[in-house]
Amino acid sequence: MGFQVLDDHWCQDALNHDMPLFDQWAAELVMGLAPLPPHILEPGGQLLGKHFEALIAFWLEASPHFRLRAHSVQLQTEKRTIGELDFLVDDVRRGRTLHMEVASKFYLAAEDGAAWPNWIGPSGRHDSLATKMNKLVVQLNASQLPPALEFMRLHRISKPEPVLLMKGWFFHHHSRLHRHRAPQWAHPEYAAGWWCKPNEAHEVMGSDHVRILPLPKGRWLGQFHPTENDPPLHWTRLQAVLHDHFSRTHRALMCAVVIEGDAGWEEISRGFVVHDQWPETGR
């Protein structure tokens, strides 16, 4: 397809080399300090993809192994925006320049099958894996557009290699979670979750041993660790929560299923409860 996907091997290598940096940030958090500015740490009202992009930008700027040359470059011609480059970055260790597009997405199997059109976003059919990948191919070719070439010439940036850093989860209907078909070209160990309609929720979580944590969108990206101020709910309370939620919005509700262990509540699975009309619903 003309670009490289930055896979787990690349990510693990990059993270291992920057482990002292992450250890420093973790130590600051333990001491009650905030290494990340509040507008990056908490997404607020911004789109989740932009939040993910801001986190990557913070890392690339701080890393001694990368040199961030430009971020969110708007490409314009005749006062019309024709594209954008997420990142232009020098990979210092490998001696190359990258045009890096990043994405963090969540897709649900509306039908059991590997084809990308079967995989739909939690907000409905306007967002599918097929649509997103087609858009990313266009974005990754944007570094060849004349405004991009002129920007790189003015800033003395070497011709970059297009690369994609895409993270997220795939969700299968709860009845097929253990006998599902993976999306085409998905990593064999991708993060898998479940989805269900509101009247199916008790089939997913009907156990006295588990508790439920509805997750706000700002907590979709990482594993969730409940605190005293955020107690998990007994699963029997979920129906009331779902009724209240879907009486106000059609938005899917992400939930973490947790169980109490020696170290407290531990997440054991994650999934979406979607509106009865999903995937035909709008936002």
Backbone as CSV, one residue per row, in Angstrom:
resi,resn,N_x,N_y,N_z,CA_x,CA_y,CA_z,C_x,C_y,C_z
1,MET,0.819,-1.207,0.000,0.000,0.000,0.000,0.855,1.261,0.000
2,GLY,2.175,1.093,-0.036,3.046,2.254,-0.173,3.501,2.882,1.116
3,PHE,3.218,2.241,2.254,3.688,2.786,3.521,3.948,1.649,4.505
4,GLN,4.701,1.960,5.547,5.031,0.976,6.577,4.085,1.133,7.757
5,VAL,3.626,0.018,8.305,2.867,0.030,9.550,3.843,-0.190,10.695
6,LEU,3.819,0.721,11.668,4.694,0.587,12.832,4.063,-0.442,13.766
7,ASP,4.591,-1.658,13.728,3.968,-2.774,14.437,4.465,-2.865,15.879
8,ASP,4.083,-3.947,16.563,4.455,-4.109,17.970,5.961,-4.169,18.174
9,HIS,6.672,-4.760,17.204,8.128,-4.838,17.335,8.736,-3.435,17.355
10,TRP,8.287,-2.574,16.451,8.784,-1.191,16.422,8.421,-0.473,17.714
11,CYS,7.175,-0.626,18.150,6.722,0.069,19.358,7.504,-0.390,20.584
12,GLN,7.699,-1.705,20.727,8.401,-2.219,21.891,9.852,-1.750,21.903
13,ASP,10.469,-1.718,20.737,11.850,-1.240,20.636,11.940,0.235,21.033
14,ALA,11.000,1.046,20.529,11.011,2.472,20.859,10.766,2.693,22.340
15,LEU,9.825,1.952,22.914,9.505,2.112,24.332,10.659,1.646,25.217
16,ASN,11.317,0.559,24.834,12.449,0.078,25.623,13.566,1.111,25.675
17,HIS,13.855,1.760,24.561,14.924,2.760,24.539,14.542,4.012,25.328
18,ASP,13.257,4.292,25.460,12.820,5.468,26.206,12.318,5.122,27.604
19,MET,12.625,3.906,28.094,12.140,3.497,29.406,12.588,4.432,30.536
20,PRO,13.830,4.953,30.526,14.188,5.921,31.584,13.261,7.128,31.626
21,LEU,12.811,7.565,30.471,11.893,8.698,30.400,10.548,8.331,31.030
22,PHE,10.032,7.141,30.705,8.750,6.721,31.259,8.858,6.448,32.754
23,ASP,9.998,5.906,33.198,10.212,5.702,34.633,10.205,7.035,35.376
24,GLN,10.796,8.057,34.763,10.810,9.386,35.367,9.388,9.934,35.511
25,TRP,8.597,9.798,34.453,7.209,10.275,34.506,6.413,9.504,35.559
26,ALA,6.626,8.176,35.649,5.908,7.367,36.639,6.277,7.794,38.059
27,ALA,7.580,8.086,38.291,8.015,8.529,39.610,7.377,9.869,39.980
28,GLU,7.245,10.759,39.004,6.616,12.053,39.267,5.143,11.882,39.627
29,LEU,4.468,10.954,38.971,3.067,10.699,39.287,2.919,10.157,40.706
30,VAL,3.821,9.259,41.113,3.781,8.702,42.468,3.952,9.811,43.505
31,MET,4.763,10.810,43.182,4.999,11.929,44.102,3.907,12.987,44.042
32,GLY,2.870,12.720,43.243,1.784,13.677,43.151,2.006,14.775,42.143
33,LEU,3.064,14.666,41.352,3.339,15.649,40.310,2.656,15.222,39.009
34,ALA,2.497,16.151,38.104,1.855,15.856,36.823,2.823,16.157,35.694
35,PRO,3.511,15.132,35.160,4.461,15.387,34.072,3.776,15.862,32.794
36,LEU,2.522,15.480,32.615,1.783,15.906,31.429,0.898,17.103,31.773
37,PRO,0.863,18.112,30.916,-0.045,19.239,31.140,-1.492,18.745,31.204
38,PRO,-2.347,19.431,31.985,-3.742,18.980,32.145,-4.486,18.815,30.827
39,HIS,-4.219,19.684,29.837,-4.959,19.591,28.578,-4.559,18.361,27.774
40,ILE,-3.416,17.752,28.107,-3.011,16.508,27.450,-3.432,15.309,28.280
41,LEU,-3.307,15.430,29.602,-3.635,14.309,30.485,-5.113,13.972,30.427
42,GLU,-5.968,14.978,30.379,-7.410,14.777,30.306,-7.917,15.335,28.977
43,PRO,-8.614,14.528,28.185,-9.011,14.982,26.857,-10.085,16.045,26.846
44,GLY,-10.879,16.138,27.944,-11.950,17.124,27.954,-12.916,16.860,26.814
45,GLY,-13.224,17.898,26.039,-14.176,17.745,24.958,-13.554,17.414,23.620
46,GLN,-12.216,17.260,23.566,-11.593,17.019,22.271,-11.828,15.586,21.809
47,LEU,-11.736,15.368,20.521,-11.901,14.042,19.960,-10.821,13.106,20.485
48,LEU,-11.180,11.830,20.617,-10.237,10.863,21.173,-8.987,10.737,20.305
49,GLY,-9.169,10.813,18.978,-8.012,10.738,18.085,-7.053,11.885,18.304
50,LYS,-7.587,13.096,18.550,-6.735,14.254,18.819,-6.046,14.118,20.176
51,HIS,-6.724,13.506,21.134,-6.107,13.243,22.441,-4.929,12.285,22.291
52,PHE,-5.125,11.212,21.523,-4.059,10.257,21.260,-2.894,10.943,20.554
53,GLU,-3.208,11.778,19.583,-2.186,12.517,18.842,-1.391,13.427,19.772
54,ALA,-2.070,14.081,20.731,-1.383,14.959,21.678,-0.437,14.176,22.585
55,LEU,-0.844,12.969,22.977,0.026,12.125,23.804,1.279,11.707,23.026
56,ILE,1.109,11.335,21.760,2.249,10.955,20.929,3.186,12.154,20.735
57,ALA,2.612,13.333,20.525,3.435,14.534,20.349,4.253,14.823,21.599
58,PHE,3.642,14.663,22.771,4.349,14.897,24.035,5.540,13.943,24.160
59,TRP,5.327,12.676,23.794,6.407,11.686,23.861,7.515,12.021,22.868
60,LEU,7.151,12.299,21.616,8.167,12.550,20.591,9.009,13.784,20.931
61,GLU,8.371,14.799,21.509,9.120,16.009,21.875,10.092,15.744,23.013
62,ALA,9.726,14.852,23.932,10.567,14.599,25.103,11.645,13.548,24.840
63,SER,11.432,12.692,23.854,12.338,11.578,23.609,13.684,12.056,23.051
64,PRO,14.789,11.512,23.581,16.098,11.827,23.003,16.367,11.078,21.702
65,HIS,15.483,10.146,21.351,15.707,9.305,20.173,14.918,9.773,18.953
66,PHE,14.107,10.814,19.139,13.372,11.397,18.030,13.544,12.910,18.051
67,ARG,13.447,13.501,16.893,13.465,14.952,16.767,12.213,15.372,16.015
68,LEU,11.277,15.955,16.759,10.011,16.348,16.160,10.220,17.614,15.347
69,ARG,10.048,17.514,14.035,10.281,18.647,13.150,9.013,19.469,12.922
70,ALA,7.862,18.813,12.880,6.615,19.538,12.657,5.453,18.654,13.088
71,HIS,4.380,19.314,13.532,3.187,18.608,14.016,1.955,19.311,13.473
72,SER,1.031,18.533,12.944,-0.242,19.041,12.446,-0.031,20.137,11.401
73,VAL,0.645,19.772,10.332,0.955,20.718,9.256,-0.240,20.807,8.305
74,GLN,-0.842,21.993,8.216,-1.957,22.207,7.305,-1.418,22.478,5.901
75,LEU,-1.926,21.744,4.929,-1.491,21.895,3.539,-2.561,22.676,2.785
76,GLN,-2.165,23.829,2.269,-3.131,24.700,1.605,-2.669,25.078,0.207
77,THR,-3.637,25.241,-0.662,-3.384,25.755,-2.001,-4.546,26.652,-2.386
78,GLU,-4.214,27.847,-2.838,-5.229,28.843,-3.188,-6.228,29.028,-2.055
79,LYS,-5.680,29.154,-0.825,-6.463,29.403,0.387,-7.453,28.279,0.702
80,ARG,-7.176,27.092,0.203,-8.031,25.931,0.462,-7.183,24.820,1.060
81,THR,-7.642,24.255,2.178,-6.908,23.168,2.824,-7.143,21.869,2.058
82,ILE,-6.061,21.231,1.641,-6.174,20.003,0.851,-5.605,18.787,1.583
83,GLY,-5.090,18.997,2.779,-4.543,17.881,3.530,-3.848,18.342,4.792
84,GLU,-3.358,17.380,5.537,-2.651,17.660,6.790,-1.654,16.544,7.042
85,LEU,-0.507,16.895,7.612,0.495,15.913,8.032,0.487,15.866,9.554
86,ASP,0.256,14.678,10.128,0.253,14.582,11.593,1.623,14.929,12.166
87,PHE,2.667,14.213,11.702,4.013,14.429,12.236,5.056,14.310,11.132
88,LEU,6.040,15.176,11.188,7.307,15.006,10.485,8.362,14.889,11.566
89,VAL,9.041,13.760,11.612,9.921,13.479,12.740,11.167,12.746,12.271
90,ASP,12.310,13.140,12.821,13.563,12.432,12.554,13.708,11.281,13.541
91,ASP,13.889,10.072,13.020,14.206,8.905,13.842,15.719,8.876,13.972
92,VAL,16.230,9.410,15.084,17.664,9.649,15.248,18.449,8.344,15.216
93,ARG,17.949,7.316,15.896,18.692,6.056,15.985,18.819,5.377,14.621
94,ARG,17.790,5.475,13.804,17.804,4.774,12.519,18.237,5.671,11.367
95,GLY,18.434,6.945,11.649,18.913,7.855,10.620,17.946,8.042,9.472
96,ARG,16.656,8.213,9.785,15.672,8.422,8.734,14.628,9.435,9.211
97,THR,13.952,10.034,8.260,12.886,10.980,8.555,11.544,10.336,8.227
98,LEU,10.573,10.523,9.099,9.279,9.874,8.948,8.162,10.897,8.773
99,HIS,7.259,10.597,7.865,5.945,11.247,7.869,5.027,10.252,8.573
100,MET,4.672,10.570,9.832,3.935,9.639,10.675,2.481,10.094,10.828
101,GLU,1.568,9.242,10.400,0.151,9.441,10.684,-0.230,8.530,11.840
102,VAL,-1.022,9.047,12.775,-1.400,8.258,13.949,-2.922,8.179,14.040
103,ALA,-3.395,7.085,14.596,-4.838,6.889,14.762,-5.076,5.960,15.937
104,SER,-6.126,6.235,16.680,-6.573,5.345,17.752,-8.059,5.096,17.535
105,LYS,-8.432,3.856,17.217,-9.793,3.565,16.790,-10.354,2.332,17.498
106,PHE,-11.675,2.277,17.525,-12.400,1.174,18.139,-13.479,0.733,17.146
107,TYR,-13.440,-0.553,16.758,-14.399,-1.040,15.770,-15.073,-2.317,16.258
108,LEU,-16.361,-2.408,15.962,-17.189,-3.534,16.383,-17.599,-4.346,15.166
109,ALA,-17.634,-5.665,15.317,-18.030,-6.543,14.220,-19.549,-6.540,14.100
110,ALA,-20.080,-5.736,13.159,-21.519,-5.718,12.934,-21.973,-7.052,12.346
111,GLU,-21.094,-7.667,11.552,-21.297,-9.011,11.038,-20.003,-9.780,11.243
112,ASP,-20.118,-11.088,11.422,-18.918,-11.880,11.671,-18.191,-12.130,10.350
113,GLY,-17.090,-11.453,10.148,-16.336,-11.615,8.914,-15.091,-10.776,8.936
114,ALA,-14.138,-11.126,8.089,-12.845,-10.449,8.074,-12.855,-9.152,7.278
115,ALA,-13.832,-8.969,6.389,-13.834,-7.801,5.499,-13.984,-6.510,6.295
116,TRP,-13.222,-5.507,5.950,-13.213,-4.250,6.693,-14.570,-3.555,6.764
117,PRO,-15.428,-3.602,5.728,-16.732,-2.940,5.868,-17.606,-3.518,6.975
118,ASN,-17.314,-4.755,7.438,-18.088,-5.349,8.533,-17.785,-4.699,9.880
119,TRP,-16.702,-3.947,9.956,-16.239,-3.414,11.236,-16.642,-1.952,11.344
120,ILE,-17.548,-1.678,12.285,-18.213,-0.388,12.396,-17.850,0.275,13.721
121,GLY,-17.725,1.594,13.704,-17.430,2.334,14.920,-18.609,2.351,15.875
122,PRO,-18.368,2.619,17.153,-19.462,2.610,18.136,-20.527,3.663,17.876
123,SER,-20.207,4.674,17.065,-21.197,5.713,16.784,-22.028,5.432,15.538
124,GLY,-21.757,4.319,14.823,-22.605,3.950,13.703,-21.877,3.812,12.383
125,ARG,-22.630,3.543,11.328,-22.069,3.158,10.036,-21.268,4.254,9.342
126,HIS,-21.423,5.502,9.758,-20.639,6.544,9.098,-19.144,6.362,9.359
127,ASP,-18.793,5.520,10.356,-17.395,5.258,10.688,-17.143,3.758,10.585
128,SER,-16.367,3.354,9.595,-16.023,1.936,9.446,-14.519,1.796,9.260
129,LEU,-14.027,0.590,9.494,-12.601,0.332,9.302,-12.210,0.539,7.846
130,ALA,-13.076,0.171,6.915,-12.774,0.363,5.494,-12.649,1.846,5.168
131,THR,-13.596,2.651,5.665,-13.559,4.089,5.408,-12.309,4.715,6.010
132,LYS,-11.975,4.305,7.226,-10.806,4.872,7.898,-9.525,4.520,7.171
133,MET,-9.377,3.273,6.738,-8.149,2.882,6.056,-8.014,3.593,4.717
134,ASN,-9.116,3.777,4.004,-9.054,4.536,2.751,-8.608,5.970,3.007
135,LYS,-9.106,6.556,4.086,-8.719,7.921,4.443,-7.245,7.987,4.822
136,LEU,-6.767,6.966,5.560,-5.364,6.961,5.978,-4.424,6.821,4.779
137,VAL,-4.825,6.058,3.777,-3.989,5.931,2.577,-3.817,7.295,1.923
138,VAL,-4.904,8.061,1.852,-4.831,9.416,1.294,-3.921,10.291,2.151
139,GLN,-4.081,10.221,3.467,-3.274,11.047,4.362,-1.788,10.703,4.255
140,LEU,-1.483,9.416,4.093,-0.083,9.007,4.020,0.560,9.380,2.694
141,ASN,-0.257,9.650,1.693,0.268,10.138,0.418,0.400,11.654,0.380
142,ALA,-0.092,12.323,1.443,-0.126,13.786,1.430,1.258,14.418,1.447
143,SER,2.274,13.677,1.908,3.622,14.249,1.933,4.194,14.432,0.528
144,GLN,3.494,13.908,-0.492,3.935,14.080,-1.872,3.263,15.275,-2.557
145,LEU,2.324,15.906,-1.868,1.623,17.048,-2.455,2.542,18.262,-2.540
146,PRO,2.370,19.110,-3.541,3.248,20.288,-3.686,3.352,21.165,-2.429
147,PRO,2.255,21.460,-1.694,2.423,22.278,-0.483,3.291,21.597,0.579
148,ALA,3.212,20.256,0.656,4.044,19.532,1.614,5.513,19.589,1.199
149,LEU,5.770,19.395,-0.080,7.145,19.457,-0.575,7.741,20.838,-0.352
150,GLU,6.921,21.887,-0.552,7.407,23.252,-0.346,7.668,23.511,1.144
151,PHE,6.793,23.010,2.020,6.999,23.162,3.466,8.302,22.498,3.888
152,MET,8.553,21.297,3.400,9.768,20.577,3.781,11.013,21.246,3.208
153,ARG,10.887,21.820,2.029,12.029,22.544,1.448,12.371,23.759,2.302
154,LEU,11.358,24.526,2.708,11.589,25.738,3.501,12.184,25.409,4.877
155,HIS,11.792,24.263,5.444,12.259,23.889,6.782,13.410,22.886,6.739
156,ARG,13.941,22.662,5.556,15.100,21.777,5.377,14.866,20.404,6.012
157,ILE,13.724,19.828,5.683,13.364,18.497,6.169,13.569,17.504,5.035
158,SER,14.305,16.459,5.319,14.587,15.443,4.301,13.303,14.761,3.843
159,LYS,13.331,14.197,2.638,12.175,13.474,2.129,11.812,12.350,3.096
160,PRO,10.570,12.346,3.598,10.222,11.376,4.647,9.680,10.061,4.099
161,GLU,9.765,9.043,4.945,9.120,7.760,4.672,7.744,7.773,5.332
162,PRO,6.670,7.442,4.610,5.345,7.412,5.231,5.171,6.185,6.117
163,VAL,4.728,6.413,7.352,4.515,5.316,8.301,3.207,5.555,9.042
164,LEU,2.567,4.462,9.444,1.290,4.522,10.154,1.443,3.909,11.539
165,LEU,1.032,4.662,12.563,0.957,4.159,13.934,-0.517,4.134,14.320
166,MET,-1.107,2.940,14.289,-2.544,2.801,14.557,-2.757,1.834,15.707
167,LYS,-3.459,2.293,16.727,-3.740,1.472,17.902,-5.241,1.463,18.176
168,GLY,-5.685,0.523,19.005,-7.092,0.472,19.350,-7.530,-0.935,19.726
169,TRP,-8.823,-1.161,19.645,-9.424,-2.444,20.009,-10.401,-2.877,18.919
170,PHE,-10.627,-4.194,18.829,-11.712,-4.758,18.046,-12.666,-5.465,19.004
171,PHE,-13.961,-5.328,18.725,-14.978,-5.879,19.618,-15.894,-6.823,18.834
172,HIS,-16.121,-8.008,19.414,-16.971,-9.021,18.808,-18.267,-9.133,19.605
173,HIS,-19.350,-9.523,18.917,-20.582,-9.765,19.659,-20.297,-10.788,20.753
174,HIS,-20.876,-10.564,21.923,-20.514,-11.397,23.087,-20.732,-12.883,22.829
175,SER,-21.669,-13.228,21.951,-21.942,-14.640,21.675,-20.864,-15.294,20.817
176,ARG,-20.002,-14.463,20.189,-18.967,-15.001,19.307,-17.565,-14.619,19.767
177,LEU,-17.448,-14.181,21.009,-16.160,-13.686,21.477,-15.070,-14.753,21.407
178,HIS,-15.414,-16.000,21.600,-14.408,-17.071,21.623,-14.409,-17.918,20.343
179,ARG,-15.154,-17.490,19.334,-15.147,-18.206,18.045,-15.372,-17.217,16.907
180,HIS,-14.668,-16.117,16.978,-14.868,-15.033,16.025,-13.865,-15.118,14.869
181,ARG,-14.120,-14.293,13.868,-13.184,-14.134,12.759,-12.507,-12.777,12.906
182,ALA,-11.202,-12.760,12.763,-10.437,-11.522,12.925,-10.564,-10.651,11.682
183,PRO,-10.392,-9.335,11.847,-10.355,-8.463,10.661,-9.150,-8.794,9.785
184,GLN,-9.297,-8.545,8.504,-8.198,-8.788,7.574,-6.954,-8.021,8.002
185,TRP,-5.815,-8.711,8.050,-4.497,-8.158,8.354,-4.344,-7.676,9.798
186,ALA,-5.273,-8.042,10.663,-5.140,-7.637,12.066,-3.994,-8.400,12.720
187,HIS,-3.363,-7.772,13.706,-2.330,-8.458,14.479,-2.967,-9.673,15.162
188,PRO,-2.300,-10.834,15.131,-2.908,-12.045,15.702,-3.199,-11.952,17.194
189,GLU,-2.571,-11.014,17.893,-2.803,-10.864,19.330,-3.457,-9.516,19.636
190,TYR,-4.326,-9.069,18.739,-4.957,-7.773,18.941,-5.838,-7.777,20.195
191,ALA,-6.025,-6.577,20.762,-6.881,-6.433,21.929,-8.330,-6.649,21.509
192,ALA,-8.982,-7.658,22.101,-10.348,-8.022,21.724,-11.288,-7.786,22.898
193,GLY,-12.435,-7.219,22.610,-13.470,-7.018,23.605,-14.803,-7.535,23.079
194,TRP,-15.877,-7.249,23.822,-17.206,-7.712,23.460,-18.116,-6.512,23.201
195,TRP,-19.227,-6.760,22.539,-20.287,-5.766,22.476,-21.623,-6.467,22.607
196,CYS,-22.616,-5.720,23.056,-23.948,-6.280,23.209,-24.979,-5.164,23.156
197,LYS,-26.239,-5.531,22.964,-27.359,-4.605,23.079,-27.783,-4.543,24.552
198,PRO,-28.532,-3.515,24.951,-28.890,-3.379,26.375,-29.591,-4.601,26.956
199,ASN,-30.472,-5.266,26.183,-31.194,-6.413,26.730,-30.325,-7.667,26.824
200,GLU,-29.076,-7.581,26.323,-28.151,-8.716,26.394,-27.101,-8.536,27.485
201,ALA,-27.115,-7.381,28.137,-26.031,-7.066,29.073,-25.931,-8.089,30.201
202,HIS,-27.078,-8.591,30.674,-27.025,-9.555,31.780,-26.353,-10.860,31.361
203,GLU,-26.371,-11.180,30.055,-25.713,-12.397,29.578,-24.190,-12.254,29.623
204,VAL,-23.724,-11.021,29.492,-22.279,-10.773,29.507,-21.754,-10.687,30.932
205,MET,-22.544,-10.072,31.818,-21.994,-9.695,33.117,-22.778,-10.231,34.307
206,GLY,-23.671,-11.209,34.081,-24.502,-11.705,35.166,-23.784,-12.633,36.121
207,SER,-22.939,-12.098,36.974,-22.209,-12.900,37.952,-22.012,-12.080,39.217
208,ASP,-22.195,-12.697,40.370,-22.006,-11.975,41.632,-20.547,-11.660,41.904
209,HIS,-19.644,-12.264,41.135,-18.215,-12.053,41.385,-17.664,-10.826,40.668
210,VAL,-18.410,-10.289,39.710,-17.875,-9.185,38.929,-18.608,-7.888,39.260
211,ARG,-17.957,-6.785,38.918,-18.547,-5.457,39.028,-18.340,-4.743,37.699
212,ILE,-19.062,-3.645,37.526,-19.067,-2.935,36.253,-18.614,-1.496,36.471
213,LEU,-17.813,-1.013,35.530,-17.379,0.382,35.545,-17.662,1.016,34.193
214,PRO,-18.712,1.821,34.068,-18.873,2.603,32.838,-17.713,3.578,32.702
215,LEU,-17.110,3.618,31.518,-15.899,4.413,31.317,-16.188,5.656,30.479
216,PRO,-15.871,6.838,31.000,-15.951,8.037,30.156,-14.916,7.945,29.044
217,LYS,-15.139,8.686,27.978,-14.312,8.542,26.784,-12.843,8.821,27.059
218,GLY,-12.555,9.686,28.019,-11.164,9.984,28.341,-10.400,8.811,28.908
219,ARG,-11.121,7.732,29.272,-10.458,6.566,29.859,-10.529,5.344,28.948
220,TRP,-10.846,5.569,27.684,-10.907,4.447,26.751,-9.521,3.957,26.347
221,LEU,-8.508,4.801,26.397,-7.223,4.464,25.785,-6.399,3.470,26.597
222,GLY,-6.498,3.506,27.906,-5.630,2.661,28.718,-6.422,1.759,29.641
223,GLN,-5.723,0.838,30.282,-6.379,-0.011,31.268,-6.837,0.850,32.431
224,PHE,-8.042,0.600,32.901,-8.615,1.459,33.933,-8.381,0.860,35.310
225,HIS,-7.927,1.696,36.241,-7.694,1.282,37.616,-8.651,2.066,38.511
226,PRO,-9.690,1.424,39.055,-10.661,2.149,39.872,-10.056,2.666,41.166
227,THR,-10.595,3.769,41.646,-10.152,4.377,42.892,-11.323,4.429,43.860
228,GLU,-11.053,4.892,45.085,-12.115,5.002,46.078,-13.209,5.959,45.630
229,ASN,-12.835,6.947,44.815,-13.808,7.926,44.348,-14.584,7.455,43.125
230,ASP,-14.273,6.265,42.658,-14.883,5.754,41.440,-15.260,4.284,41.647
231,PRO,-16.173,3.983,42.578,-16.447,2.578,42.930,-17.166,1.842,41.823
232,PRO,-16.798,0.577,41.589,-17.504,-0.222,40.579,-18.912,-0.580,41.049
233,LEU,-19.789,-0.835,40.090,-21.188,-1.125,40.369,-21.445,-2.627,40.359
234,HIS,-22.360,-3.072,41.218,-22.822,-4.445,41.104,-23.580,-4.584,39.789
235,TRP,-23.415,-5.718,39.118,-23.959,-5.857,37.766,-25.469,-5.669,37.730
236,THR,-26.173,-5.935,38.855,-27.623,-5.786,38.862,-28.055,-4.325,38.727
237,ARG,-27.153,-3.384,38.972,-27.480,-1.970,38.822,-27.290,-1.492,37.383
238,LEU,-26.731,-2.351,36.546,-26.389,-1.924,35.195,-27.622,-1.553,34.375
239,GLN,-28.712,-2.305,34.528,-29.897,-2.005,33.731,-30.406,-0.594,33.989
240,ALA,-30.371,-0.159,35.242,-30.798,1.202,35.561,-29.853,2.222,34.936
241,VAL,-28.551,1.921,34.964,-27.560,2.813,34.355,-27.781,2.902,32.851
242,LEU,-28.022,1.765,32.216,-28.238,1.748,30.764,-29.516,2.480,30.386
243,HIS,-30.564,2.278,31.155,-31.829,2.966,30.865,-31.640,4.474,30.939
244,ASP,-30.955,4.932,31.961,-30.710,6.376,32.095,-29.840,6.888,30.958
245,HIS,-28.794,6.128,30.614,-27.861,6.560,29.566,-28.563,6.683,28.220
246,PHE,-29.272,5.623,27.805,-29.856,5.618,26.457,-31.147,6.436,26.375
247,SER,-31.665,6.870,27.520,-32.787,7.809,27.475,-32.306,9.212,27.123
248,ARG,-31.000,9.435,27.265,-30.428,10.754,26.995,-29.624,10.809,25.710
249,THR,-29.103,9.688,25.239,-28.200,9.693,24.090,-28.209,8.341,23.386
250,HIS,-27.810,8.336,22.112,-27.617,7.092,21.369,-26.171,6.616,21.434
251,ARG,-25.312,7.358,22.098,-23.892,7.010,22.136,-23.672,5.676,22.853
252,ALA,-22.787,4.856,22.293,-22.444,3.589,22.932,-21.743,3.849,24.268
253,LEU,-21.942,2.935,25.198,-21.346,3.059,26.526,-20.279,1.986,26.695
254,MET,-19.015,2.417,26.876,-17.959,1.441,27.131,-17.949,1.086,28.616
255,CYS,-17.823,-0.203,28.892,-17.795,-0.682,30.272,-16.591,-1.594,30.483
256,ALA,-15.974,-1.476,31.641,-14.943,-2.421,32.061,-15.567,-3.379,33.069
257,VAL,-15.319,-4.660,32.884,-15.743,-5.673,33.845,-14.556,-5.950,34.759
258,VAL,-14.774,-5.811,36.073,-13.673,-5.955,37.024,-14.028,-7.013,38.065
259,ILE,-12.995,-7.585,38.645,-13.169,-8.580,39.693,-12.185,-8.248,40.807
260,GLU,-12.553,-8.536,42.017,-11.702,-8.175,43.150,-10.605,-9.210,43.341
261,GLY,-9.357,-8.728,43.333,-8.209,-9.594,43.544,-7.421,-9.153,44.761
262,ASP,-6.233,-9.715,44.934,-5.415,-9.396,46.090,-5.013,-7.928,46.128
263,ALA,-4.876,-7.328,44.951,-4.442,-5.928,44.869,-5.609,-4.967,44.651
264,GLY,-6.845,-5.467,44.848,-8.003,-4.619,44.618,-8.737,-5.022,43.358
265,TRP,-9.527,-4.126,42.801,-10.307,-4.413,41.610,-9.411,-4.471,40.376
266,GLU,-9.547,-5.550,39.610,-8.737,-5.750,38.410,-9.649,-5.912,37.202
267,GLU,-9.295,-5.248,36.104,-10.086,-5.351,34.880,-9.859,-6.712,34.229
268,ILE,-10.979,-7.389,33.877,-10.854,-8.696,33.227,-11.398,-8.682,31.805
269,SER,-12.249,-7.718,31.470,-12.711,-7.595,30.098,-13.264,-6.195,29.884
270,ARG,-13.488,-5.876,28.618,-13.983,-4.547,28.264,-14.891,-4.675,27.058
271,GLY,-15.913,-3.845,27.040,-16.819,-3.926,25.902,-17.728,-2.725,25.794
272,PHE,-18.537,-2.735,24.745,-19.512,-1.679,24.490,-20.924,-2.233,24.641
273,VAL,-21.761,-1.467,25.315,-23.200,-1.670,25.217,-23.693,-0.612,24.235
274,VAL,-24.301,-1.061,23.149,-24.711,-0.145,22.085,-26.231,0.023,22.088
275,HIS,-26.670,1.107,21.490,-28.104,1.387,21.380,-28.796,0.288,20.585
276,ASP,-30.072,0.066,20.866,-30.833,-0.987,20.182,-30.781,-0.841,18.664
277,GLN,-30.675,0.398,18.181,-30.688,0.632,16.740,-29.292,0.643,16.096
278,TRP,-28.244,0.434,16.903,-26.898,0.374,16.322,-26.823,-0.816,15.373
279,PRO,-26.144,-0.766,14.241,-25.243,0.312,13.791,-25.902,1.381,12.921
280,GLU,-27.230,1.361,12.838,-27.903,2.329,11.963,-28.046,3.707,12.610
281,THR,-27.823,3.776,13.926,-27.977,5.038,14.634,-26.902,6.030,14.226
282,GLY,-27.214,7.291,14.365,-26.213,8.335,14.233,-25.559,8.572,15.572
283,ARG,-24.918,9.709,15.696,-24.243,10.033,16.946,-25.262,10.319,18.062
